[in-house]
Amino acid sequence: MKVFDVVDEGHGPAVLFSHGTLLDRTMYTEQTAALADRYRTIAYTSRAGTSEYATDYDLDSLVSDCLEVAARAGIDRFVLVGMSVGGFMAIELALKHPERLAGLVLMDTMADAYTSEEKARFADVFRPMKSEAPISASFAQTFVPIIFGPQAIANRPDLVDSWVRKWRTRPSRSVWGEYNSWIGKHERLSRLPEIEIPTLIVHGEDDNGIDIAAAERMHARIPGSAFARIPGAGHLVTEEGPDAVTTALTTFLDALPRW
């Protein structure tokens, strides 16, 4: 990948942040601000949110992108925080390059493969996105209850509206490419016991994008993993439950041996 949108702040052991579909690095702003006094926080926008959106890529490509962000920052080992598709990528990186990780944080993500029924349902939604036209209002509204929990929709219209406005400025094809990077993901539940890296699992209790049961399955299979349930938060857990997420993340990081 040639183009990156990266914010690199703070000093200390490095923590890299990878976001989910339809989102960008700004979803971590509250967490990186809270941590930057003692950690080097590096949040980056994946290629779907940059001029590289039309390139062909899969989860292995996103692993390579993450390692390239680390290389450009001069970092050998880091803690990786991955949310949703960022979590799909983080699991792949943990299995293939465990020596690079001092810790792993999996937010609102899963290790399951998508079922044939889920693939068919997503195909109907994403098939019209093979276009350079801006994301439509109808597509954006379809994803509001997937990205946001009921409390955010009812009580934080400013948060919802700010993201919908961002979505409407993006070319539809950027979401098509993002979808294709993860829809064919492999089942990794059976391999999770191989992960010996200290791991924190964070999940919004009201996540309609990926049910919290998926997080419970990961927690049961990753030896010694910690699990933080975030009450009242949907899929965009870092902005719907920012204080609880920051507390869970800080507690986890501060307990790790320095890397």
C-alpha positions as CSV (number, residue, x, y, z in Angstrom):
1,M,0.0,0.0,0.0
2,K,1.4,3.4,-1.0
3,V,-0.9,5.8,0.8
4,F,-1.6,5.9,4.5
5,D,-3.6,8.2,6.8
6,V,-1.8,7.9,10.1
7,V,-1.8,9.8,13.4
8,D,1.2,9.0,15.5
9,E,1.1,10.5,19.0
10,G,2.7,10.1,22.4
11,H,5.8,8.3,23.6
12,G,6.4,4.9,25.0
13,P,5.5,1.3,24.0
14,A,3.6,1.3,20.7
15,V,-0.1,0.5,20.3
16,L,-1.5,0.3,16.7
17,F,-5.2,0.8,16.1
18,S,-7.1,-0.7,13.1
19,H,-10.8,0.2,12.5
20,G,-13.9,-1.4,11.0
21,T,-15.9,-1.2,7.9
22,L,-17.3,2.3,7.0
23,L,-15.2,3.8,9.8
24,D,-11.7,5.4,10.0
25,R,-8.9,6.1,12.5
26,T,-11.0,8.8,14.2
27,M,-13.1,6.2,15.9
28,Y,-10.2,5.8,18.4
29,T,-9.7,9.5,19.1
30,E,-10.8,9.4,22.7
31,Q,-8.7,6.3,23.5
32,T,-5.5,7.6,21.8
33,A,-5.8,10.9,23.6
34,A,-6.1,9.2,27.0
35,L,-3.2,6.9,26.3
36,A,-0.7,9.2,24.6
37,D,0.8,10.4,27.9
38,R,2.5,7.0,28.4
39,Y,2.1,5.0,25.1
40,R,2.9,5.7,21.5
41,T,-0.5,5.5,19.8
42,I,-0.6,4.9,16.1
43,A,-4.1,5.0,14.5
44,Y,-4.4,4.5,10.8
45,T,-7.2,4.5,8.2
46,S,-7.2,1.4,6.1
47,R,-7.1,1.6,2.3
48,A,-10.9,1.7,1.9
49,G,-10.8,5.2,3.4
50,T,-7.9,6.4,1.2
51,S,-7.1,6.9,-2.5
52,E,-6.2,3.2,-2.5
53,Y,-9.8,2.2,-2.1
54,A,-10.2,0.7,-5.6
55,T,-7.2,-1.8,-5.2
56,D,-7.9,-5.5,-4.9
57,Y,-7.2,-6.7,-1.3
58,D,-8.1,-9.3,1.2
59,L,-7.3,-9.9,4.9
60,D,-3.7,-10.9,4.1
61,S,-3.3,-7.6,2.3
62,L,-4.5,-5.8,5.4
63,V,-2.0,-7.7,7.5
64,S,0.7,-6.5,5.2
65,D,-0.6,-3.0,5.4
66,C,-0.5,-3.1,9.2
67,L,3.0,-4.4,9.2
68,E,4.0,-1.6,6.7
69,V,2.5,1.0,9.1
70,A,4.7,-0.5,11.8
71,A,7.7,-0.6,9.6
72,R,7.3,3.1,8.5
73,A,7.1,4.0,12.2
74,G,10.2,2.0,13.0
75,I,8.4,-0.4,15.3
76,D,9.3,-4.0,15.8
77,R,6.8,-5.1,18.5
78,F,3.5,-3.6,19.3
79,V,0.1,-4.1,20.8
80,L,-2.5,-4.4,18.1
81,V,-6.1,-3.1,18.6
82,G,-8.5,-4.3,15.9
83,M,-12.2,-3.5,15.7
84,S,-14.6,-5.5,13.4
85,V,-12.7,-6.1,10.1
86,G,-9.6,-4.7,11.9
87,G,-10.2,-7.6,14.4
88,F,-10.4,-10.1,11.5
89,M,-7.1,-8.8,10.3
90,A,-5.6,-8.8,13.9
91,I,-6.5,-12.5,14.4
92,E,-4.7,-13.3,11.1
93,L,-1.6,-11.3,12.1
94,A,-1.6,-13.0,15.6
95,L,-1.6,-16.4,14.0
96,K,0.9,-15.7,11.3
97,H,3.3,-13.3,13.0
98,P,2.9,-13.8,16.8
99,E,6.5,-12.6,17.4
100,R,5.4,-9.0,16.4
101,L,2.7,-8.7,19.0
102,A,3.2,-7.8,22.7
103,G,-0.6,-7.9,23.1
104,L,-3.9,-8.2,21.2
105,V,-7.1,-6.4,21.6
106,L,-10.2,-7.6,19.7
107,M,-13.1,-5.2,19.6
108,D,-16.6,-6.1,18.4
109,T,-15.2,-8.7,16.1
110,M,-15.4,-12.5,15.6
111,A,-13.4,-15.6,14.6
112,D,-16.3,-17.3,12.9
113,A,-16.7,-17.6,9.2
114,Y,-19.7,-16.1,7.6
115,T,-22.5,-18.6,6.9
116,S,-23.9,-19.1,3.4
117,E,-27.1,-17.3,4.5
118,E,-25.1,-14.3,5.8
119,K,-23.1,-14.2,2.6
120,A,-26.3,-14.2,0.5
121,R,-27.8,-11.4,2.7
122,F,-24.7,-9.3,2.4
123,A,-24.4,-9.8,-1.3
124,D,-27.9,-8.3,-1.8
125,V,-26.9,-5.2,0.2
126,F,-23.4,-4.7,-1.3
127,R,-23.9,-5.7,-4.9
128,P,-25.1,-2.2,-5.9
129,M,-21.9,-0.7,-4.5
130,K,-19.8,-1.4,-7.6
131,S,-19.9,2.2,-8.5
132,E,-17.9,5.4,-8.2
133,A,-21.1,7.3,-7.2
134,P,-21.2,8.5,-3.6
135,I,-22.7,6.2,-1.0
136,S,-26.5,6.6,-1.2
137,A,-28.7,7.8,1.6
138,S,-30.6,4.5,1.5
139,F,-27.4,2.5,1.9
140,A,-26.3,4.7,4.8
141,Q,-29.6,4.3,6.6
142,T,-29.4,0.6,6.2
143,F,-26.2,0.6,8.2
144,V,-27.2,3.0,10.9
145,P,-28.7,0.2,13.1
146,I,-25.8,-2.1,12.3
147,I,-23.1,0.4,13.3
148,F,-24.9,2.1,16.1
149,G,-26.7,0.6,19.1
150,P,-30.3,1.7,20.1
151,Q,-29.1,4.0,22.8
152,A,-26.8,6.0,20.4
153,I,-29.6,6.2,17.8
154,A,-32.1,7.5,20.4
155,N,-29.8,9.8,22.4
156,R,-26.8,10.8,20.2
157,P,-28.1,11.9,16.8
158,D,-25.1,14.1,16.5
159,L,-22.8,11.1,16.6
160,V,-24.9,9.2,14.1
161,D,-25.3,12.1,11.7
162,S,-21.5,12.9,11.8
163,W,-20.7,9.4,10.5
164,V,-23.6,9.4,8.0
165,R,-22.2,12.6,6.5
166,K,-18.8,11.0,6.2
167,W,-20.2,7.9,4.5
168,R,-22.1,10.1,1.9
169,T,-18.8,11.6,0.8
170,R,-17.2,8.2,0.1
171,P,-17.4,6.5,-3.3
172,S,-19.6,3.4,-3.2
173,R,-16.7,1.3,-4.6
174,S,-14.7,1.9,-1.5
175,V,-17.3,-0.1,0.5
176,W,-17.5,-2.8,-2.2
177,G,-13.7,-3.4,-1.8
178,E,-13.9,-3.4,2.0
179,Y,-16.8,-5.9,1.9
180,N,-14.8,-8.2,-0.5
181,S,-11.8,-8.2,1.9
182,W,-13.8,-9.9,4.7
183,I,-16.9,-11.7,3.4
184,G,-14.8,-14.8,2.5
185,K,-12.9,-14.9,5.7
186,H,-11.9,-18.3,7.0
187,E,-13.1,-19.8,10.2
188,R,-10.5,-19.2,13.0
189,L,-12.3,-20.3,16.1
190,S,-10.6,-23.7,16.0
191,R,-7.2,-22.0,15.8
192,L,-7.7,-19.5,18.6
193,P,-6.1,-21.8,21.2
194,E,-2.8,-21.3,19.3
195,I,-2.8,-17.6,20.4
196,E,-0.6,-17.3,23.4
197,I,-0.3,-13.5,23.2
198,P,-2.0,-11.6,26.1
199,T,-5.5,-10.8,24.8
200,L,-8.3,-8.5,25.7
201,I,-11.7,-8.9,24.1
202,V,-14.0,-5.9,24.2
203,H,-17.6,-6.0,22.9
204,G,-20.7,-3.8,23.1
205,E,-23.6,-5.6,24.7
206,D,-26.0,-4.0,22.1
207,D,-23.9,-4.7,19.0
208,N,-26.2,-5.5,16.1
209,G,-23.3,-5.9,13.6
210,I,-21.6,-8.8,15.4
211,D,-23.5,-10.4,18.3
212,I,-21.7,-10.5,21.6
213,A,-22.0,-14.3,21.6
214,A,-19.2,-14.3,19.0
215,A,-17.0,-12.5,21.5
216,E,-17.9,-15.1,24.2
217,R,-16.8,-17.9,21.9
218,M,-13.4,-16.2,21.3
219,H,-13.0,-15.6,25.0
220,A,-13.6,-19.3,25.7
221,R,-10.9,-20.4,23.2
222,I,-8.1,-17.9,23.7
223,P,-6.1,-19.0,26.8
224,G,-6.1,-16.5,29.6
225,S,-8.0,-13.8,27.7
226,A,-9.7,-11.0,29.5
227,F,-13.3,-9.9,28.5
228,A,-14.8,-6.5,28.8
229,R,-18.6,-6.2,28.1
230,I,-19.6,-2.6,27.4
231,P,-23.2,-1.9,28.5
232,G,-25.4,0.2,26.3
233,A,-22.9,0.2,23.4
234,G,-23.4,-1.0,19.9
235,H,-20.9,-1.9,17.2
236,L,-19.1,1.5,17.4
237,V,-18.1,0.7,20.9
238,T,-15.2,3.2,21.2
239,E,-17.6,6.1,20.7
240,E,-20.7,4.7,22.3
241,G,-19.0,3.6,25.5
242,P,-15.7,5.6,25.4
243,D,-14.9,5.7,29.1
244,A,-15.5,2.0,29.7
245,V,-13.5,1.1,26.6
246,T,-10.6,3.4,27.7
247,T,-10.7,2.0,31.2
248,A,-10.6,-1.6,29.9
249,L,-7.8,-0.8,27.5
250,T,-5.7,1.1,30.0
251,T,-6.0,-1.6,32.6
252,F,-4.9,-4.2,30.0
253,L,-2.0,-2.3,28.7
254,D,-0.7,-1.2,32.1
255,A,-0.6,-4.8,33.2
256,L,1.6,-6.0,30.3
257,P,5.4,-6.4,30.6
258,R,7.0,-3.5,28.8
259,W,7.7,-4.1,25.2
